[in-house]
Amino acid sequence: MGTLNNIFLKTGFIFCALLFISCNENKKEDSVMAEQEIPMLEAASQEYADLAQKTLELLSEFDLETWKEYLADDVEWYWPDGNSETRNTIKGKEELITWWKNWKETTGGQISFTNNTFLPIKINTASNYYKLVGTGVLAYTDLTISLQDKSTSVRQHIVFMFDENKKISHALLYYDRTGIIELTNVVIGETE
């Protein structure tokens, strides 16, 4: 009888050890799955692309009263000159509205945005350049500026970033300014 008990004890011990080991293996697998890396970028809602498109439409119509409703109070507008430390920047909604009103009054110019492509994104990891995270839109568009009987067009890229209220908090513009400087004889974006 003693030998039979020893066999049951040994078998029970082996069974318990195997059960314990298998349970620990599942825990290791679960912990590996939980440690998935967060992607740097993800797709965002089409709603943000629609907001970006609406803001360009309002700006081309110079409906600045409606346009400002799409802007955060502390919006930052970055012109395509210099680097992250030296770019001309307009900070604040009222300052940005004043700049565009002044541009329209002093130049009589018109702007339009055509051939638009919008890519809504969610930035999870800040870049080294601007350190921005959150929801944004990569916008690619043809910008045409007309002054009297002359005009010029450039392909531009705008990064719109939105705050938690779906208002534009940042607009970072990138385009070749050569044709615009030649047309206007000024650097658009100079804030001085």
C-alpha positions as CSV (number, residue, x, y, z in Angstrom):
1,M,0.0,0.0,0.0
2,G,2.9,2.3,0.8
3,T,4.2,1.9,-2.8
4,L,0.8,2.7,-4.3
5,N,0.6,5.9,-2.1
6,N,4.1,6.9,-3.2
7,I,3.1,6.5,-6.9
8,F,0.0,8.7,-6.4
9,L,2.0,11.3,-4.5
10,K,4.7,11.4,-7.2
11,T,2.2,11.5,-10.0
12,G,0.2,14.2,-8.2
13,F,3.4,16.2,-7.6
14,I,4.4,16.0,-11.3
15,F,0.9,16.9,-12.4
16,C,0.9,20.0,-10.1
17,A,4.3,21.0,-11.3
18,L,3.3,20.8,-14.9
19,L,0.1,22.7,-14.2
20,F,2.1,25.4,-12.4
21,I,4.6,25.6,-15.2
22,S,1.9,25.8,-17.9
23,C,0.1,28.6,-16.0
24,N,3.3,30.6,-15.8
25,E,3.9,30.2,-19.5
26,N,0.5,31.8,-20.2
27,K,1.3,34.7,-18.0
28,K,4.6,35.3,-19.9
29,E,2.7,35.2,-23.2
30,D,0.1,37.7,-21.8
31,S,2.8,40.1,-20.6
32,V,4.5,40.0,-24.0
33,M,1.3,40.8,-25.7
34,A,0.6,43.7,-23.3
35,E,3.9,45.3,-24.1
36,Q,3.1,46.1,-27.7
37,E,4.8,49.3,-28.9
38,I,2.6,52.3,-29.6
39,P,3.0,53.3,-33.2
40,M,4.4,56.8,-34.0
41,L,1.5,57.6,-36.3
42,E,-2.0,56.3,-36.7
43,A,-4.9,57.2,-38.9
44,A,-7.3,59.8,-37.5
45,S,-11.0,60.6,-38.2
46,Q,-12.0,62.0,-41.6
47,E,-13.7,64.8,-39.6
48,Y,-10.3,66.5,-39.1
49,A,-9.6,66.4,-42.9
50,D,-13.0,68.0,-43.4
51,L,-12.2,70.7,-40.8
52,A,-8.9,71.4,-42.6
53,Q,-10.6,71.7,-46.0
54,K,-13.2,74.1,-44.5
55,T,-10.6,76.4,-43.1
56,L,-8.8,76.7,-46.5
57,E,-12.1,77.5,-48.1
58,L,-12.9,80.2,-45.6
59,L,-9.4,81.6,-45.9
60,S,-9.6,81.8,-49.7
61,E,-12.9,83.6,-49.3
62,F,-11.4,85.9,-46.7
63,D,-14.3,85.1,-44.4
64,L,-12.1,85.7,-41.4
65,E,-14.9,86.1,-38.9
66,T,-16.0,82.5,-39.6
67,W,-12.4,81.3,-40.1
68,K,-11.4,82.4,-36.6
69,E,-14.0,80.1,-35.1
70,Y,-11.8,77.2,-36.3
71,L,-8.7,78.5,-34.6
72,A,-7.6,78.0,-31.0
73,D,-7.0,81.2,-29.1
74,D,-3.2,80.4,-28.8
75,V,-2.8,79.2,-32.5
76,E,0.7,79.3,-33.9
77,W,1.1,79.9,-37.7
78,Y,4.6,79.0,-39.0
79,W,5.7,80.4,-42.3
80,P,8.1,78.4,-44.5
81,D,11.4,80.2,-43.7
82,G,14.3,79.3,-41.5
83,N,14.3,76.4,-39.2
84,S,12.4,75.5,-36.1
85,E,14.0,78.2,-34.0
86,T,14.1,81.0,-36.7
87,R,10.9,80.6,-38.7
88,N,8.6,83.7,-38.8
89,T,5.6,82.8,-36.6
90,I,2.4,84.5,-35.8
91,K,1.1,83.5,-32.3
92,G,-2.4,84.1,-31.2
93,K,-5.8,84.1,-33.0
94,E,-6.3,87.9,-33.0
95,E,-2.7,88.5,-34.3
96,L,-3.3,86.0,-37.1
97,I,-6.6,87.5,-38.1
98,T,-5.1,91.0,-38.0
99,W,-2.2,89.8,-40.2
100,W,-4.6,88.4,-42.9
101,K,-6.8,91.5,-42.8
102,N,-3.8,93.7,-43.3
103,W,-2.5,91.5,-46.1
104,K,-5.8,91.7,-47.9
105,E,-6.2,95.5,-47.4
106,T,-2.6,96.3,-48.4
107,T,-2.3,94.0,-51.4
108,G,-5.8,93.5,-52.7
109,G,-4.6,90.0,-53.3
110,Q,-6.6,86.8,-53.7
111,I,-5.6,83.3,-52.7
112,S,-7.0,79.9,-53.6
113,F,-6.3,76.3,-52.7
114,T,-6.9,73.6,-55.4
115,N,-5.9,70.0,-56.0
116,N,-6.2,69.3,-52.3
117,T,-5.2,66.1,-50.6
118,F,-5.8,65.6,-46.8
119,L,-4.5,62.9,-44.6
120,P,-5.8,62.9,-41.0
121,I,-3.3,61.5,-38.6
122,K,-2.8,61.0,-34.9
123,I,0.8,61.6,-33.8
124,N,1.6,59.5,-30.7
125,T,5.4,60.2,-30.5
126,A,6.8,63.8,-30.8
127,S,9.4,64.4,-33.5
128,N,12.7,66.1,-32.7
129,Y,11.7,69.1,-34.7
130,Y,8.4,70.5,-33.3
131,K,7.6,68.1,-30.4
132,L,3.9,68.1,-31.3
133,V,1.6,65.2,-30.4
134,G,-2.1,64.8,-31.0
135,T,-4.5,64.9,-34.0
136,G,-3.4,66.6,-37.1
137,V,-3.9,66.7,-40.9
138,L,-1.2,66.6,-43.6
139,A,-2.6,68.8,-46.3
140,Y,-1.2,69.0,-49.8
141,T,-2.6,71.8,-52.0
142,D,-1.8,74.1,-54.9
143,L,-1.7,77.6,-53.5
144,T,-2.4,80.4,-56.1
145,I,-1.8,84.0,-55.2
146,S,-3.2,86.7,-57.5
147,L,-2.3,90.4,-57.3
148,Q,-4.0,92.6,-59.9
149,D,-3.2,91.0,-63.3
150,K,-0.4,88.7,-62.1
151,S,-0.5,85.4,-60.3
152,T,1.8,82.5,-59.2
153,S,1.1,79.0,-58.0
154,V,3.1,76.7,-55.8
155,R,2.5,73.2,-54.4
156,Q,2.5,73.5,-50.7
157,H,2.3,71.2,-47.7
158,I,0.5,72.3,-44.5
159,V,0.5,70.4,-41.2
160,F,-2.5,71.4,-39.2
161,M,-2.6,70.3,-35.6
162,F,-5.8,70.4,-33.5
163,D,-6.4,70.8,-29.8
164,E,-8.9,68.8,-27.7
165,N,-11.7,71.1,-28.8
166,K,-11.0,70.4,-32.5
167,K,-9.6,73.9,-33.1
168,I,-6.4,74.5,-35.1
169,S,-3.5,74.9,-32.6
170,H,-0.7,74.9,-35.1
171,A,-0.3,75.4,-38.9
172,L,3.1,74.6,-40.3
173,L,3.5,75.7,-43.9
174,Y,6.1,74.4,-46.4
175,Y,6.5,75.6,-49.9
176,D,9.0,77.1,-52.3
177,R,8.6,80.9,-51.8
178,T,10.6,82.0,-54.9
179,G,7.6,82.7,-57.2
180,I,5.7,84.4,-54.4
181,I,8.6,86.7,-53.5
182,E,9.0,87.6,-57.2
183,L,5.3,88.3,-57.6
184,T,4.8,90.3,-54.4
185,N,8.3,91.7,-53.9
186,V,7.9,90.8,-50.3
187,V,8.3,87.7,-48.2
188,I,4.9,86.5,-47.2
189,G,5.0,85.8,-43.5
190,E,7.3,88.5,-42.4
191,T,5.9,89.6,-39.2
192,E,8.0,92.7,-38.7
